[in-house]
Amino acid sequence: MSPVAKNFLQLLSFLWARPALSLKRANLLEMEVIGELVEYKPRLGMIERYLTRPPVRFSDLLFALKEAEKDPRIKALLLRVGDNTLGWARAQELREAVISFRASGKKAFAYLEEAGTLEYFLATSCDRIILPSSQTLDLLGLLS
């Protein structure tokens, strides 16, 4: 592969792949719960690495919350919740991790990009829930 083609593929990868975890400011952890969440990262081919967004490991989200809970520099969490492949069991596990994060005296905010029952359930673990006015809240009742 020529150096020009390789640089072009690296640029595409940089522009396309956005990490699920980021520290935009020194004291705010931004976490995305959007798209495919996997138990392990599959091996990607050369072209897939550059042209597709790699899936996020669910355990990375839990680990990041535990580390942020202990880190005195991080004061708040912004949880961006959208259409995802969590499922109810993993949503409950992530919800408990956010509650544990808040128990350490830190704030948590949820921004709902997709607003279904599972996404709202996860967002209720935060101090505040932000829903754009263009979105609708589509809740279906749960029977327990």
N, C-alpha and C positions, 0 to 999 in steps of 0.2 A: 504494500500500500504506500502510495507516495506521501511525503510529509504534508503536502497541501490538503490532501483528502483526510489524513489523520487529524490535522488541526481543525478542519471543517466539522468532522464528527465529534471532536471534543467540544467545540463551540455549541453544537446542537445539544449535546448531553448537558452542558452547563445551563443552557437556556430552558431545557425541558424539565429536567429532574429538579424538583424542589424538595428539600428535606422535610420530613414529617415533624422533626424537632428542630427548633432554632431559638437562639437567644438574640432577638432583635435589639433589645436594650440589655444592659448589664444586669438588670433586676427583674426581667420578665421572661418567663419560659413560655414559648408558643408551641402548642402541640396540635397537630392535625389528626383527626380521626375521620379520614376520608378515603374512600377507595378500598382496595384489597388489603386486608391485614392478615398476615400469614404466621404460622408457627415457626417456620424456618425459611430462609431465603433460598429460592431455587437458583441453580446455575444458569446464567444467562449467556447466550451466544454473543459473539463480537458485535453483531449489528443490533441485537436486542438491547445491549448495554447502553448504546448511544441513542437509540430511537424510542425506547419505552421508559416509562417511569418505573423504577424498581419498587416492588411491593415492600411494605413496612412490616417489620416483625412486631407482633403484639408484645412480646417480652421486652423489647426496647422501650416501649411506652411506659410499661410498669417500672422498669429499672430507672428511667429518667425521672419519674415522679418520686421514687424513693430517694434518689440522689439529691433532687431539688429540695426535698423535705429537710434534708440535713444541711444544705448549703445556705449559709447566712446571707450571701449576696443576692439570692433569688427571693423576691418579695411577693410575687404574684404569678398566676398561671392564666394564660388565655387558651381555652380549649375550643378549637374550631371543629364543629361536628357537622358532617355532611353524610351523604349516602355512603354506606360502608358495609363490610362483610363481618361485622362483629358477632352477631348472635346474642341471645339473652344471657348466657352464662358468662361470656367474656365481657359483656357490657356491665354486668353486675360486679365483676372483678375490678374493672377499670373504675367504676363508680366508687367502690370501696377505697381504692388507692387515692382518688381525688379527695374523698372525705378525710382520709388519713393525712393528706397534704394540708388540708385546711385545719386539721386539729393541731398542727404545729404552729398555728398563729398566722398563717399566710392566706392571702385572698385568692379566689379562683373565679374566673368569669367564663361563661360559655357563650359562643357565637354560633347560632344554628343556621347552617346553610340549607339543610334539608330538615324539615320538621315533622317527623313521624313519631310514633309512640316510643320506639327504642331510643331515638336521638333525644327526645324530651326526657326520658328516664335517666339517661346519662347526664344531661344538663342539670337536672335537679340536684346534683351533688355540689354544684357551684353556688357562690354567693349571689351572683346575678346572671340572668339569662338575657341575651340580646338576640332579637329576632327582627330582621329587616321588615319594613312595612310592606314590601312587595311579596313577602312570603306568607303562606297560610300555615296554621298549626293543625295538622291532621292527626288527631288522637282517636284511637280506638280503645275501648275499655278492656281491662284485663280482669279476668275472673280468678280469684285465689281462694 
